[in-house]
């Protein structure tokens, strides 16, 4: 397995130019969970599925171990940080971000990041712990609407804190509400999702209970893969059904 640093990867005749970011270690030792822990503070909505999707789109290329597990380097993390920041701050599609990365790989300087509004006092840390008021502010909805999603069971609140995906859930449900689809109509969808999670849990439980770190890593990756497959299956059924409507 080749996992050399940037300096060694560029040495030797005929070696390909070092991809951006240059000068950062390409020694891949981090698991997906390690990467999420590093990125979660700035990008709380990032997930296993998101990393897999970016890999499928060719934006990152983690190393695969002999057992098939993904491992990431510090350079991979910085590349991911750039992609996620461009999506969040500049609202760029992945096609444009990929073109920018290709240009940076070829030696062009990285673009100056778009300025972000200065956070309010205390917001830098509290953004990592979504509350009803913070989610309402971030999504342009009312606290009453967000609270209605909590009451309907579409959002879960623990000790006053909502999940990392709360803002996405609120944005989607707000769009659906514009068409008369209210939170109460979405309860069966949430129940179905919970059942799918339980199904995945049954499959990965034997691996998660293993003492070996490799077994627990496999449990995380398997859960992510199964969740992605179930989500795609549900999406396919919905799209097929809507296209067949008279």
C-alpha positions, 0 to 999 in steps of 0.5 A, a space after each residue: 500500500 502506497 501512502 507516502 508523504 507529499 515530498 516522497 510522492 513527487 520524487 522520482 522521474 515521471 512522478 505525477 505532480 502532487 495534488 493540492 494541498 501541497 506540503 501536507 502529509 498524505 500518510 493515510 491512517 484516519 478512519 471515516 469517524 476520525 475525519 468526521 470528528 475533525 470536520 464536525 465542528 465547522 460542518 456539523 451536517 457532514 456525514 459518512 454518506 456525504 464523504 462517500 458521495 464526494 468520493 464517488 464524484 472524484 473529489 477525494 480518493 481515500 486509500 483502501 486497506 487490504 480489508 477494504 476499509 477507507 483511510 484518509 490522510 491530513 491532505 484528504 481532510 484539507 481537501 474535504 474542508 475546501 469542498 465543504 466550505 465552497 458549498 457552504 459559503 459560495 453555494 457552488 455546485 460540485 462540478 465547479 468545485 471539482 474544476 477548481 480543485 483540478 486547477 489547483 492540482 495543476 498549480 494554480 493558487 487556491 481562490 480567496 475564500 468568501 468572507 463569512 458574517 461574523 458570528 454573534 457572541 457565543 454563536 461559534 460554539 453554540 452552532 455546534 449544538 442546535 437549539 430550536 431558536 438557532 435552527 429557526 434563525 439559520 433556516 429563516 423559519 419561526 421557532 414555532 414551526 421548528 417546535 411543531 416539528 419537534 412535537 410531531 416527532 420529526 425532530 428529536 430534542 435531547 436536553 434542549 439540543 437538536 440533531 446535527 441534521 436539524 437545519 436540513 430537516 427544517 428546510 425540507 419540511 418548510 418547502 413541503 409545507 408550502 404545498 400543503 404537506 404538514 408535519 402530521 402528514 410526515 409522521 409515517 415517513 419518520 416512523 418508516 425511517 426509524 424502522 430502517 435504522 433498526 434494521 441496519 442496527 440488527 445487521 451491524 450489531 455483531 460487528 459493533 460489539 466486537 472488542 477489536 477496533 477493526 470490527 467497530 470500524 467495519 460496523 460504522 462503514 457497514 451502517 453507512 453503506 446500508 443506510 445509503 442503500 435503503 435511502 436510494 431504494 426509497 428514493 427510487 420508489 418515490 420517483 418511479 411512483 410520481 412519474 407514473 401518476 396520471 
